[in-house]
Amino acid sequence: MLSMRISPGRRPAPWTTWAGTARCQPRVLATPGSTDALRALLHEAAERGEGVRAVGAGHSFTGAATTSGTMVSLAGLGRRTAPDGRTGRSEDVEEVEEVVPLAGGGALVTVRAGIGLRALNLTLARHGLALANLGDIDRQTLAGALGTGTHGTGARHTGLAAQVRGVRLMTAAGEVVDTSADTHGALFEAARLGLGAVGIVLAVTLRTVPAFRLTAREAPQPLDEVLERLDGPGNLVDAHDHFELYWFPHTRRTLTKRNDRAEPLDADGAPGRARDPSGPGTRTVETARRLWSTGRRWVDDELLSNGLFWATNELATLAPGLTPRINAVASRALAPRTYTAASHEVFVSARRVRFAEMEYAVPRADVVEVLREVDRWVEASGVHVPFPVEVRFAAADDVWLSTAHGRETAYVAVHQYVRLPRDRYFAGAEAIFREAQGRPHWGKLHTLDRDGLAALYPRLDDFCAVRDAYDPGRLFANAYTTRLFG
Ligand SMILES: Cc1cc2nc3c(=O)[nH]c(=O)nc-3n(C[C@H](O)[C@H](O)[C@H](O)COP(=O)(O)OP(=O)(O)OC[C@H]3O[C@@H](n4cnc5c(N)ncnc54)[C@H](O)[C@@H]3O)c2cc1C
């Protein structure tokens, strides 16, 4: 008997993204428990002439995962948990398929594609490993995050897809294919970042690094001072391992985040464990410090970043004209802070205030001018924006559809609270991003289609040729992929 859970009743509930920015009514919502069950789903959908979309955690803002046909979640496929040596709990710690140590440190780690990033981080930590860079939340699945080109920040670091060394996927024909740069190289390129348009990703081999700690320094800084120091000698971006900034529109204030590598973790890879060089007395002091720091982080992360932030957005919704003053107060409420913890704890924050987002990757050399243009546009337009603009950086990479393909990149993200109008703001910002040859994040709102993308991605035709070869009947297509790839 095939192992599979299919949504009960005639039709599953309507599906929506985390932000409510895209919706659909799938005919079937299935969580296959084996590759045979998945293959059977593909065959059945093909016979019915309807589409199949894999879904992750629904954290894209676009209709990347939407379908009126079969929606497939890989949440359970291949999932096996192991007890955590420290806590005894097993729910977040998964068995990995393979760990191959690398000569220079770190390892190639093969995990199931439907694993959540949180579980992935905890699992890697258990092996004394980590991902070199991460985005700012861990709610996504690995396959979902890879499929849209999810990235973090750091001028010497790439996005997640460039850390992939192998992808196992099921093609439209139901074949399971192991791909890498050396085996089925073109399919590998299209599978590691391709919105699930060439197949359902089953497992991923990641290049990991030895687990490390990060020291985070967060501080309010005037916008003009930050813009002056973004490039040139000793600039903020190159001086830190992971630099990012949040600018509050209608103000001249930013919050900068500078994350730098501290010492590596202990040999047992325990995340966030304080070192104890001088015995039990030191341990007590360290523990007290950590408790204080945890309390402080709770105030900053939960109350300021989420609770108070929700309140400021609600107030801006009720009284939009107050937005500049609200932003001025909110940006002053953020006190400087410094803390050190396991890398994934520093990279990742909770995001409880719901928002819509557009993010474009622009050439790094143009980011200051782009920000000045957005500032001028916001002031001239009269729109009200209580959400900060986020600016991040990445090294150039060679992934075919990476937003950082072949160029040093700066990411500029505009957000709007879900209860506020966003169309004018996003259209104004998008015109500025496009003028700078910006490439839209595949999971965030934008209006580009294949014609617009062709000029931005030198390997787009290669990607589409792989799609033609492996999914000629367009089993994996939906409205979004048809708009992007034809
Ligand atoms: C609060 C918030 C914070 C975010 N922070 C960041 C950030 O810091 N950096 C960043 O770059 N992005 C960020 N994003 C965007 C997010 O990382 C991406 O949209 C990501 O794709 C979401 O992953 P998911 O698991 O929810 O996938 P989904 O949105 O469910 O799916 C994304 C795509 O992956 C495909 N897919 C999913 N599983 C498979 C599979 N097994 N095989 C083939 N295709 C598959 C889907 O079909 C779809 O095309 C953020 C989004 C939110 C809501």
The ligand as an SDF file (V2000), in Angstrom:
LIG
                    3D

 53 58  0  0  0  0  0  0  0  0999 V2000
    9.0080   36.6870    7.4960 C   0  0  0  0  0  0  0  0  0  0  0  0
    9.8170   36.3130    6.2790 C   0  0  0  0  0  0  0  0  0  0  0  0
   11.2010   36.4780    6.3060 C   0  0  0  0  0  0  0  0  0  0  0  0
   11.9550   36.1500    5.1710 C   0  0  0  0  0  0  0  0  0  0  0  0
   13.3110   36.3450    5.2190 N   0  0  0  0  0  0  0  0  0  0  0  0
   14.0410   36.1020    4.1070 C   0  0  0  0  0  0  0  0  0  0  0  0
   15.4550   36.3310    4.0930 C   0  0  0  0  0  0  0  0  0  0  0  0
   16.0560   36.6990    5.1020 O   0  0  0  0  0  0  0  0  0  0  0  0
   16.1140   36.1310    2.9190 N   0  0  0  0  0  0  0  0  0  0  0  0
   15.4800   35.7290    1.7840 C   0  0  0  0  0  0  0  0  0  0  0  0
   16.1320   35.6030    0.7470 O   0  0  0  0  0  0  0  0  0  0  0  0
   14.1720   35.4540    1.7680 N   0  0  0  0  0  0  0  0  0  0  0  0
   13.4430   35.6340    2.9120 C   0  0  0  0  0  0  0  0  0  0  0  0
   12.1040   35.3580    2.8990 N   0  0  0  0  0  0  0  0  0  0  0  0
   11.5330   34.7160    1.7040 C   0  0  0  0  0  0  0  0  0  0  0  0
   11.5480   33.1800    1.8690 C   0  0  0  0  0  0  0  0  0  0  0  0
   12.8020   32.7300    2.2970 O   0  0  0  0  0  0  0  0  0  0  0  0
   11.2920   32.5000    0.5230 C   0  0  0  0  0  0  0  0  0  0  0  0
   10.1450   32.9890   -0.0620 O   0  0  0  0  0  0  0  0  0  0  0  0
   11.2380   30.9640    0.6530 C   0  0  0  0  0  0  0  0  0  0  0  0
   11.0170   30.4290   -0.6190 O   0  0  0  0  0  0  0  0  0  0  0  0
   10.1260   30.4570    1.5450 C   0  0  0  0  0  0  0  0  0  0  0  0
   10.3250   29.0740    1.7740 O   0  0  0  0  0  0  0  0  0  0  0  0
    9.0910   28.1050    1.9950 P   0  0  0  0  0  0  0  0  0  0  0  0
    9.5970   26.8410    2.5940 O   0  0  0  0  0  0  0  0  0  0  0  0
    8.0310   28.8190    2.7170 O   0  0  0  0  0  0  0  0  0  0  0  0
    8.6730   27.8000    0.4920 O   0  0  0  0  0  0  0  0  0  0  0  0
    7.3160   28.1120   -0.2970 P   0  0  0  0  0  0  0  0  0  0  0  0
    7.0840   29.5660   -0.2760 O   0  0  0  0  0  0  0  0  0  0  0  0
    6.2430   27.2250    0.2080 O   0  0  0  0  0  0  0  0  0  0  0  0
    7.7550   27.6670   -1.7670 O   0  0  0  0  0  0  0  0  0  0  0  0
    8.7350   28.3920   -2.4520 C   0  0  0  0  0  0  0  0  0  0  0  0
    9.0570   27.7240   -3.7890 C   0  0  0  0  0  0  0  0  0  0  0  0
    9.7600   26.5140   -3.5640 O   0  0  0  0  0  0  0  0  0  0  0  0
    9.1200   25.4440   -4.2640 C   0  0  0  0  0  0  0  0  0  0  0  0
    9.3180   24.2160   -3.4980 N   0  0  0  0  0  0  0  0  0  0  0  0
    9.0450   23.9840   -2.1990 C   0  0  0  0  0  0  0  0  0  0  0  0
    9.3880   22.7160   -1.8790 N   0  0  0  0  0  0  0  0  0  0  0  0
    9.8900   22.1450   -2.9970 C   0  0  0  0  0  0  0  0  0  0  0  0
   10.4060   20.8500   -3.3240 C   0  0  0  0  0  0  0  0  0  0  0  0
   10.5200   19.8850   -2.4150 N   0  0  0  0  0  0  0  0  0  0  0  0
   10.8050   20.6330   -4.5880 N   0  0  0  0  0  0  0  0  0  0  0  0
   10.7230   21.5800   -5.5300 C   0  0  0  0  0  0  0  0  0  0  0  0
   10.2480   22.8230   -5.2910 N   0  0  0  0  0  0  0  0  0  0  0  0
    9.8430   23.1040   -4.0370 C   0  0  0  0  0  0  0  0  0  0  0  0
    7.6640   25.8590   -4.3440 C   0  0  0  0  0  0  0  0  0  0  0  0
    6.9880   25.1950   -5.3900 O   0  0  0  0  0  0  0  0  0  0  0  0
    7.8170   27.3440   -4.5910 C   0  0  0  0  0  0  0  0  0  0  0  0
    8.0590   27.5890   -5.9510 O   0  0  0  0  0  0  0  0  0  0  0  0
   11.3160   35.6420    4.0110 C   0  0  0  0  0  0  0  0  0  0  0  0
    9.9300   35.4640    3.9970 C   0  0  0  0  0  0  0  0  0  0  0  0
    9.1880   35.7880    5.1280 C   0  0  0  0  0  0  0  0  0  0  0  0
    7.6900   35.5910    5.1010 C   0  0  0  0  0  0  0  0  0  0  0  0
  1  2  1  0
  2  3  1  0
  2 52  2  0
  3  4  2  0
  4  5  1  0
  4 50  1  0
  5  6  2  0
  6  7  1  0
  6 13  1  0
  7  8  2  0
  7  9  1  0
  9 10  1  0
 10 11  2  0
 10 12  1  0
 12 13  2  0
 13 14  1  0
 14 15  1  0
 14 50  1  0
 15 16  1  0
 16 17  1  0
 16 18  1  0
 18 19  1  0
 18 20  1  0
 20 21  1  0
 20 22  1  0
 22 23  1  0
 23 24  1  0
 24 25  2  0
 24 26  1  0
 24 27  1  0
 27 28  1  0
 28 29  2  0
 28 30  1  0
 28 31  1  0
 31 32  1  0
 32 33  1  0
 33 34  1  0
 33 48  1  0
 34 35  1  0
 35 36  1  0
 35 46  1  0
 36 37  1  0
 36 45  1  0
 37 38  2  0
 38 39  1  0
 39 40  1  0
 39 45  2  0
 40 41  1  0
 40 42  2  0
 42 43  1  0
 43 44  2  0
 44 45  1  0
 46 47  1  0
 46 48  1  0
 48 49  1  0
 50 51  2  0
 51 52  1  0
 52 53  1  0
M  END
$$$$
